[in-house]
Amino acid sequence: MTRRNEESKLNSSAGRDRRKFEVRCHAGDAGHLEVASDSVSVRVGQRIRREGKEELWGSLLVECKEQDDGSLAVEVVVCHPDWDEPVRIASIQSNPSDEKAAQPTLRCDFEQKQL
């Protein structure tokens, strides 16, 4: 399936469900998940070696939620065991309720911000 076909499928399903976000997760042999929700939090962990022991470290966090002004935000956060604080590496925002917008608007902010 091409990316264009995936986008079309997302658009056609939007009329049936007015949820604010959609998640599609394919985890190899473990299976997959497709769900729509008004908020989402996804943590991705990977194996690391720290202090002589192997462990799963939550290195990436994606949080999706509606803001106070009604806009929707997707925050992408990276966590590293040597850092004091996680770092937001991207913020992607939209305002689907803005009926005055002439075109679909997706604002991307790639400025790093410590949380």
C-alpha positions in Angstrom: 0.0 0.0 0.0 1.4 3.4 -0.9 1.5 6.4 1.4 -1.1 8.1 -0.8 -3.5 5.2 -0.4 -3.0 5.2 3.4 -3.8 8.9 3.5 -7.0 8.3 1.5 -8.0 5.5 3.8 -7.4 7.9 6.8 -9.5 10.6 5.2 -12.4 8.2 4.3 -12.6 6.8 7.9 -12.6 10.4 9.4 -16.3 10.8 8.6 -17.2 7.8 10.6 -15.3 8.7 13.7 -14.8 12.2 15.1 -11.9 11.2 17.4 -9.0 13.7 17.4 -6.1 11.3 16.8 -5.4 7.9 15.2 -2.6 5.4 16.1 -1.4 2.6 13.9 1.2 0.4 15.4 2.8 -2.6 13.7 5.0 -4.6 16.1 6.2 -7.4 13.9 5.3 -10.9 15.1 3.7 -9.4 18.2 0.8 -8.0 16.2 -0.7 -4.6 15.4 -3.0 -2.0 16.9 -5.2 0.5 15.1 -7.2 2.8 17.3 -8.7 6.3 17.3 -8.9 8.4 20.5 -9.2 11.9 21.8 -5.7 11.6 23.4 -2.7 9.4 22.9 0.5 8.6 24.7 3.0 6.2 23.1 6.3 5.2 24.6 8.9 3.3 22.6 11.6 1.5 24.6 14.7 -0.1 23.4 17.4 -2.3 25.0 20.4 -0.6 26.4 23.3 -1.5 28.7 23.6 0.7 31.7 25.7 0.2 34.8 26.6 -3.2 33.6 23.0 -4.4 33.2 20.8 -4.8 30.2 17.4 -3.0 30.4 14.6 -1.6 28.3 14.9 2.2 28.2 11.9 4.4 27.2 13.8 6.5 24.6 10.9 8.0 22.7 7.6 9.4 23.9 4.8 10.7 21.6 2.0 12.6 23.4 -1.1 13.8 21.6 -3.8 16.0 23.2 -6.2 18.8 22.7 -4.9 22.2 24.0 -6.9 24.7 26.0 -7.6 26.8 22.8 -9.1 23.7 21.0 -6.0 23.1 18.8 -4.5 19.6 18.6 -0.8 19.0 19.5 1.5 16.1 18.9 4.7 16.4 21.0 7.7 14.2 20.3 10.1 13.7 23.2 13.5 12.0 23.4 14.8 10.6 26.7 18.4 9.6 27.3 19.8 8.0 30.5 22.7 10.6 30.6 20.3 13.6 30.4 18.8 15.3 33.5 15.6 16.1 31.6 13.9 14.8 28.5 14.0 16.9 25.3 11.1 17.8 23.1 12.4 17.6 19.5 9.1 18.3 17.7 5.7 19.8 18.2 3.1 19.4 15.5 -0.1 21.4 15.8 -3.4 21.7 13.9 -6.6 23.5 14.5 -9.4 21.5 12.7 -12.1 23.5 14.3 -10.9 26.8 12.6 -13.6 27.1 10.0 -12.0 30.3 8.7 -8.9 28.5 7.5 -8.8 28.4 3.7 -6.4 25.3 3.6 -5.6 22.5 5.9 -2.9 23.8 8.3 -0.3 21.7 10.0 2.3 23.8 12.0 5.7 22.1 12.8 8.1 23.4 15.4 11.5 21.5 15.5 13.1 23.7 18.1 14.5 21.6 20.9 13.1 22.3 24.3 14.0 20.8 27.6 11.0 19.6 29.6 
